[in-house]
Amino acid sequence: MAKCGACGPGYKTPLDAMKGPREEIVYLPCIYRNTGIEKPDYVATVDVDPKSPHYCQVIHRLPMPNLRDELHHSGWNTCSSCFGDVTKKRNRLILPSLISSRIYVVDVGTDMRAPRIHKMIEPVNVFWKCGLANPHTTHCLGNGDIMISSMGDPSGNGKGSYGRYINVWDWTTHVFTQSVDLGEDSIPLEIRFLHNPDAAEGYVGCALSSAIHRFYKTENGDWAAEKVVQVPSKKVNGWLFPDMPGLITDILISLDDRFLYFSNWLHGDIRQYDISDTRKPKLVGQVFLGGKIPRGGPIVVVEDQELNSQPEPFVIKGKRVQGGPQMIQLSLDGKRLYVSTSLYSAWDKQFYPDLVKEGSVMLQIDVDTEKGGLKVNKNFLVDFGKEPDGPVLAHEIRYPGGDCSSDIWI
């Protein structure tokens, strides 16, 4: 965790954060729902220090007290937006459950290598006090509050599912002000602002349309968007449909706002774009880590606008990786990109049944931060198929000291 004397949590600026210490451990929620194993989800602490004798190993597991929660996107109780406030500490990981609607508050401050449960917020409190259900994403705010977005209500209505808009709200009044239409069947999932607090722009990844849109504040004070990246669908035989989208499931931006990264969960690749010109991202790095289209499998690509041939199956340390790259997290200095392969247990089961049987993995990619470029670290593999209670689905990756998708500067 950041050591900053009397400075409060985090770092003063994004560029200061890039000079922070190298990550030594990471946290991942691990999900047993839909795997056939009747065990609770848990938070795994993984050693990622290459100097450690426990490198690439799970060194601690914190099981939840309940079954079938479907832990999902974690976030911090406070972050660099509260820098300078000595009363704030980044010592709690807020962990919502997508299916049970339970919210766990995990203490990582007492012993960050052995987290413990600090508090539980039961679903009935979320239902009655908020009129919401299915909490999805957590984010700390500049005033010390915690924001949790939700995908449904207590009656089971999926109010946040399968959309096509960026919705803009006035945070002071909590009033909805504008919608920006990204097109039919776009399904925008992850939205990331540039880290520069003076930059009123960012990017959103659209899963089904496999497009990246740049959104920005106009001279008139409202918001607009333009498509800046399009991943072409591949025409295939042997799949559910004749056209296979990339299915962009996670995106992030480096702390210096130099590079944009995203994962194509179905096509199986991770891409790196130079966004020095934010309106014209330039592809500078790409690696294939599995997906649905490796050579020799049941799916045959009959028309491909990007590749001359289907990629080879991805094998690391003798293990063929099932599933495709999904959640991504970048080191503070931008030189290491961590990848996990589970999206959501029900979708894992539908699209990658072998992933559910064998468990997910965490991988690490070396990043060229000068010219751009991605290369798989062949010495790094965390195989969640070898967990003590059986194969598990590991999801989002967090560092104790914060990372480029959990910190904001305002």
N, C-alpha and C positions, 0 to 999 in steps of 0.2 A: 504494500500500500504506500501511496506517496508520502514521503517525509518532508514536511514543509514548515516545521516550526509552528509559528502562530499564524500561518497563512489561511487556515481552513482547508476544506477538502479540495483535492484535485490540483489543477494547474491554472495559472493566470491566463494563458493564451493557448491556442492549438499548437503553435510552434514550440512553446515551452513543454507541452505534453510530449512532443516528438523526442525530446531530450530526456524523457523519464527512463526509469530502469527497465531492463528487459524483463518480460514476463517469466515467472518461474512456475506458477500454477494457474490453472483455469478451472472454471466451474461449468458443468453441463447438466441440465435436467435429463434424466433417463426414464423412459416410458415403457411400462409393461402392458398398458391397455392394448387390446386387440392382438396380443402375441400368443394368447393361450396359456400364459403363465400367470397364476393368481398371486401376484406379489405387488406391493405398492411401488409407485414411482419413487425415484430418489434423486438426490443431487450428488453427482460424482465430482470429486476433486482430483484433477489429473496433473501429474508432475510433467512440466514441459521444459525443464532445465537440463540442457545437454550435459552439464557437469554432474548431475545427480545420479546416484546409483539406481534411482527409481524412475528414470527418464522413460516417458511414454507409458507409465503405469497409473492405474487408479489407486490413489493412496488413501482415500476415505470415501465412504458412502453414507449419506444421510437419508434413510428411508422416511417417507411420509407416513402418518398414522392411518391413512385411508387407502382404499383400493380405487383404481380406475379414475384418477383425477385428470389425467392427460396434462401434465405440466407443460408449459409452452414457452412464452417469451418472458425472461426475467428482466429486472431493472433495479436501479439503486435507489435508496432512500434519499440520497443527495448526490450531487455531482459537481463538476467544475463551474457550473453556473452559480454556485454558492461560494466560490473562492473568495477568501477574505473574511468570511464569517466563522470566527473561531468557535462558535457554539455548534457548528455542524460537523458531523463525522460521517464518512462513507463506511458504515459498519453493518448495514442491513441490506440483504438481497430480497427484493419483493418478487414473489413468484406466484402468479395466478395459475389457476387450473382451468383449462379451456372447456372441459366437459362437466366437471362437478361444480364449477363456479366458486370453488373455495380459493382463498388467497392465503398463502403462507408468507410469513416474515421470517427470514433466516438470518441468524446472527453469524456474521463472518468476522466480526471485530474481536471477539474474545480469543478465538484461535482460528485464524484464516485457513489453516490446513485441515481443520476438523470442524466445519460448520455445525450449528445446532439450531433447532427450531426455537424462535423467540416468541412467536405468536401465530395464532390461526384466526382468520376471519371466516366464519361459516357462511355457506351459501344463503341461508335465510336472511342474514343481515344485508348481503348484497341485494337480494331481491326486494326487501321491504324498504330499505333506506335509499336505494338508488333506482329501483325499478328496472334494473339491468341484470343480464346474465351472460355467461360465456366470456369472461374477461380474457383478453388476448395479449395486449402489449402494455408494458409498464414504462413510464419515463419520469425522471425527476424534473422538477421545475425550478426556475430561478428564485422563487420565494420560499423554497424549502418544501412545498407541497409535492404530492405524488399524483401523477395522472395515469389512469388505467383505462384504455379503450376496451369496449365490449362489442361482441358480435350479435347479441340477441337480447331478449327480454325473458322474464320469468314464465311467460306463456309458451315459450318455445319458438317464437317468431325470430327468424334470422335476419334481423334488420341491417346487419352489417355485411351480408354475404353477397358475393358475385356482383359487384358494382361496376360503374363506369366513370365515376366522377372523383375529382379532388374537391372536398368540401371545405370551405373557408369559414372560420368562426372568429368573432371578436372575443379575444380571451378575457378582456376586462369585464365585458357585459355578459359573456357566454351566449351571445346571439349569433345565429347563423347568418352569414352575409352573402355568400356566393358559391356557385358550383362551377367547376371547370370540367367540361365534357371531354373525356379521353377516347370516346368511341365505343360502339357496341361490342360486347364480348371482350372488353379489354381486361377487366379484373385487376385494377391496381392493388398491389399488395404492400410493398415497402416503399416508404417515402423518406428521402434524406436531403436535408438542407446542406449547402456548403457550410464549412465550419467557421469561416470568416464571419464574425457577427455583423459586419457591415454589408454583407452580400445577401440581398433579398431574392435568392434563387436556389434551386436544387433540382433533384431528379426523382422520378418515381418509376418503379419497375412494374410493368403490366404483365401478369402471368400468362393469360391465355393468348393475348395478341402478340406476346413476346416482343414488346417494344419498350424502349426507354423514352420517356418524355421529360423535357426540361420545363420546369415551371418557374415563373418569375413575376415580380411585381412591375406593373407598367407605369409609365409616366403619369397616368391618370389615377394611380393609387389602387387600382384593382389588380386581379391576378389573371394570368394567361398561361398557356402551355403550348409547346411545339414538340413534335416527335423528332428525336435526334439520332436514335438507333433503332433499326428493325432487324430482328433475327428471322430469316426466312424459314417457313415451315418446310419439312422434307416430305416428299411423296414416298409412301412406303406400302409394302405388302406384308401381311401377317400381323397387323395391329388392329386396334379397335376401329380406327378411321383411316382413310387413305392419306390424310395429311396429318403430320405430327409436328406440333409446335415445340419450340424450345422449352417453354414453361419456365419463365424467369421467376425464381422464388425468393431470392435475396439479393440486395444490392448494398454497397457501402462506398464511402468516399474517404480517401486518405486524409489525414489531419492537415496536410498542407494544401488540400484542394487540388492536387495535381492529377490524381488518378481516380477513376471510377471502376469498380469491380462488380461483376454480377455472375450468378450461376444459372445455367440452363439445366434444370433437373431431369428432363427427359432426354435431351440431346447428349447430355453428359459432359459438357464443357464449362470451364470457368474462363471469363474474359476480363482483360484489363484494357481500359481506354485512357488515353491521355486527354484530359479535359482542360488543358491550358487555355484553349478557346472553348468556352462552355457551350457554345452553340454548335460546335463541330467536333464532337468526340472522335478520336482516332484510335483504331484498334492497334495495340502494340504488344499484346500478350494473350496466349490462349493455351490451355491444357485440357485434355480429355481424361476423365476419371470414372469411366463407367457409362451409365446411361442405358437407353433402350436400343441403341443402334450398333453396338460392337459387331465386328465381323464374326461370322459363324453362328450367330444367334438366330432365333425364329423370325426376326424382322429383317426384311430386305429393303434397302433404300433404292428406289427406282429413278428418282430425280432429286438432285441436290444442287442448289445454287451456290454452295460454298465449298464443299469437299469433293475431291476427285475419287475417293474411295471411303468405305466405312472404316472408322478407327478400330484399332486392335483392342481386345479386352484388356482392362486395366488390372495388372497384377503387381502387388507390392509385398515383399518378404514372403513370397510363395502363396499369398492369398489373393484370389480373384475378388475384387470389390463388387458387391451387389449394390443396386440402387445407383443414384447419381449424386453429384455435388449439390448441396442444398444450403445450409446455413454457413456463412463465412464471417470471419473476424480477422482484422488486420492488427499486427503489432503496432505499438505506438510509433516506432521509427519507420514503419511502412515496409519493412524488409521481409516479413514473414506473414503469410496468409494461411489461417487455419480453416479447415473445411470439415463439416459433418454431413452425413448422408440421409438422415431421416427428416421428413417433412411434417407429417401428421399421421398418426398410426393407422387411421382408416384408409387414407390415401396410399400409405406405404403398402398396406395389405392388398389394395386393389391393383396398383401399378407395378409393385416390386415385391411379390410374395416371397421370393428367396431372401430379400433383405430382412423381412420379419423372421424368417426361419434362422438366418445366420447372424443377425444382429448388425447394427450399423458400425461405421468406423469413423475415426477422426484422422485427418491427414494434414500435412503441412507443405506449403508451396513457398519456395524461395522467390523473392521479387527483385527484379532489377529496377531500382528507383531512379536511375539516371536516364537510360534510354527506353525503359520499359521491357518487359519480358517475364515469363513465368516458367519455373522449373520445379518439378516434384522433388521433395526431399525423400529419397529412397530409404533413409534410415529412420523415418518417423512413421509409426503406425500405432494407433490405439484401437485395438480390436474389441469392441463391445459384445462380440459374439462369445467371448470367453469369460463373461462375468459369473460370479459364484452361483447365482440363482437362474442362470440361463441367459440366452441372447436377449439384448435389450436395445431400445431405439434411443440414441442420444441426439439431442437437438441443439439448442443455441449455446454459444460459447461466450463466457464472460471472464474478464480479468479482475482480480481484487482491486486494482488501482484505477479502474475505468478503462474505456476503450473508445474507438472512434465512432461507434454507433450508440453509445450510451451517454456520452458527454456532450453538453451544449455550452456555448459561451454567448452571453447576451450583454 
